[in-house]
Amino acid sequence: VNPGTFLSSAGTFTHSSNNTGAMYAQTFNNSGTITNTSTSGTLSLGATNSGYTTSNTGTITVNGGTGAIINLDGAFNNTGGVLNATACSLQFLGANTNANLNGGTINIASGAHVYLGGTIANSGTLNAPASGSYELNGGTITGGTVANNALTFTSTGGTLDNVSLATASISVPVNASVTFVNGTTFAPAGILQDDLDT
């Protein structure tokens, strides 16, 4: 769905196809319910193009098979909204901010994923989701503080650029990697655990 400059979704939209779908406009506001119930389909919301913004004050849920994905593209503002990864994955792509992620509620069930694959300009603190943790998946977080239990890492890697990690124990899963640059710091007496590849 691409109506041009403005799209407002206040109803219920369900993506059940295993094909790829997309909803975007220069200004896209969702106050309704959007769900991906497919087995392996991808639904992209928003766009990474310059000048495109998406705001969610409704509920967006991925609740399909193991291959189902919802991409949250570009400047995606979740202030007042709810994002649920009850199965499969949500992925933040493109350029975003900590304020946009912190503004609403993000629930990540056991076995589900919320990936950070774009760039996060962190001017304050990136808070942990209401449940679960973000997974750095090829993305970059620049500046600010990452709260305790807010972040873990994947085999795709990613970069923490001048970030302060507010945790005393940094656990990097086996086969995962992360790159620390430009003075990224750990909490006092920070401990690196498991298989770290920098």
N, C-alpha and C positions, 0 to 999 in steps of 0.2 A: 504494500500500500504506500504510494507516494503521491499525495495530493498537491504537492508544490511547496508553498511557503508555510502552511499551518495545518496541523492535524491535532484534533482533540478526541480522545477515546475515553468514553465514560461508561461504556457497557461491558459486555463479556466477550472476549475473543479467545478462542482455543485453537492452537496449532497442533493438529493430530497427524499431519502428513510426515512421512520420512524424507521428503524433499526439503529444500531450503525456502524459507519465507522471510519477508522483511517488512517493517513498518518504520517510516521515517519521514521527516519534513524538516525544513529549516527550524521551525519551532514545533515540537511534538510534546503534547501534554497528555499524560495518562492519569485519569482518576478512577478508572474502572478496574477490571480484572483481566489479566493476560496470563495464559497458561500454555506451556508446551507439554503435551501428553504423549508425544510421539515416541517411537522406539529408538530412532536414530536421526531424527530430523533436527535441523538448525533453524532457529528463529532469531533474526537480528533486529534489534530495536535501536533506533537512532542511526547516526552516521558519523564517521570520523572526519568528514569534510570540514574545513574551516567555516565558521559561522553557523553550524548546525548545533542545536541544543535540545536535550530531552529532559523533561521533568516528570517524576513519578510521585503522585500522592495516593495512588491506588495500591494494588497488590499484583506482583509479578511472580509467577511460580514455575519452576521446571520440575516436572513430576512424571517423567516418562521412563523409557528404558535406559540402559547404561550409556547409550550413545546420544541421548538427547541433550541439546545445548541451547541456551539463550545467550546471545552476544549482546552486551550492553555497550554500544559503540559511542565513542567520542565523549563530549561533555554531558555526562549523565548524572542528573541531580536527583537524589533519592530523598530529599527533605520531606518529611511527613509521609513517606511511603513505606511499603513492606516488600522485601525481596526474600523469597523462599527457595532454597535449594533442598528439596525433600528427596530428590534422587538426581543423578546426572550432574550437570554443571552449569553455572553461570560464569560468564567471562567478561571482565571489564577490558575493553580495548580502546586504543586511541588515548587522547590527552584528557586527564581528569584531575580532581583535587580531593584532598582529604575531607574538606567541608561537604562536598557532594556525597561522599560515602558515609560520613558520620551522621548526616542529617536525618536518616530514617532508621528502620529496623531491618537487620539482615539476619536471617535464620539459616544455619547450615546444619542439616541432619548428618548423622554418622554415615559415612560412605559417600556423601555428596561433596561437591567442591564449588568454591567461588575463587576463580583464578584472577590474578592481576597480570594482564598481558600487555597493558599499555604503559603510559607514563602517569605517575601520580605526583603532582606538585604539592608537597606537604608543608604548609605554612605554620602548622601547629602540631597537633598530635593525631595520628591515625589510630582511632580506637578499635578495639576488638569487636567483632560482630556480637550480636546478642547470644549466639551459640556458634561453636566452631571457630575456625581461624581462616583468614585469607591464605591463599597459596601463591607465592611469587612464581609466575609462569612465563618467563621471558620479558617481564616488565621491568620498569625502573621507578624507584621511589626516590625523590630528591628532596633533601632537607627535612627539618622537623624531627619529631619523635615518633617511634612506633611503639605502641603500648604493649604491655605484657600480654602474652598469649594472642596477639593480634595476627601474627604472621608465621607461616612455615614455608618450606621450600620444595621445589620439584626438580626433576631431571632436566627440565628445559632451562633451568637457571634463571638468572635475573640479576639486577644490580641495585645496591643500596648506596646512594651517592650523598655523602655528608649527612647521614642519618644517625640519630641517637636511638639505640635499642634499649628500651626500658625493661630489661629482663636480666636476671643474673645467670640464666642458663639458656644458651642458644643451641637448640637441637636441630641438626641438619640430617634428614633421613638418608639412609643408604642409597647411593646412586644419585642423590640430589646435589645441586651445586648453587652457589651464590657468590657474587663478586662484590667486595667492599672497596669503595674508592672515596677519595677526597675527605678523609678524616672521619669516616663512619666509626662510631664508638659504641661500646657496650656499657651496661650498668656496672657499677663497682664490683669487682671480683667476678666478672663475667666468665662463664665456662663454656667452651665449645665442646659439643658432644657429637658422637657418631662420625659419619664419613664426610668430612668437610673438604670441598674442592674449591679453592679460590682462584 
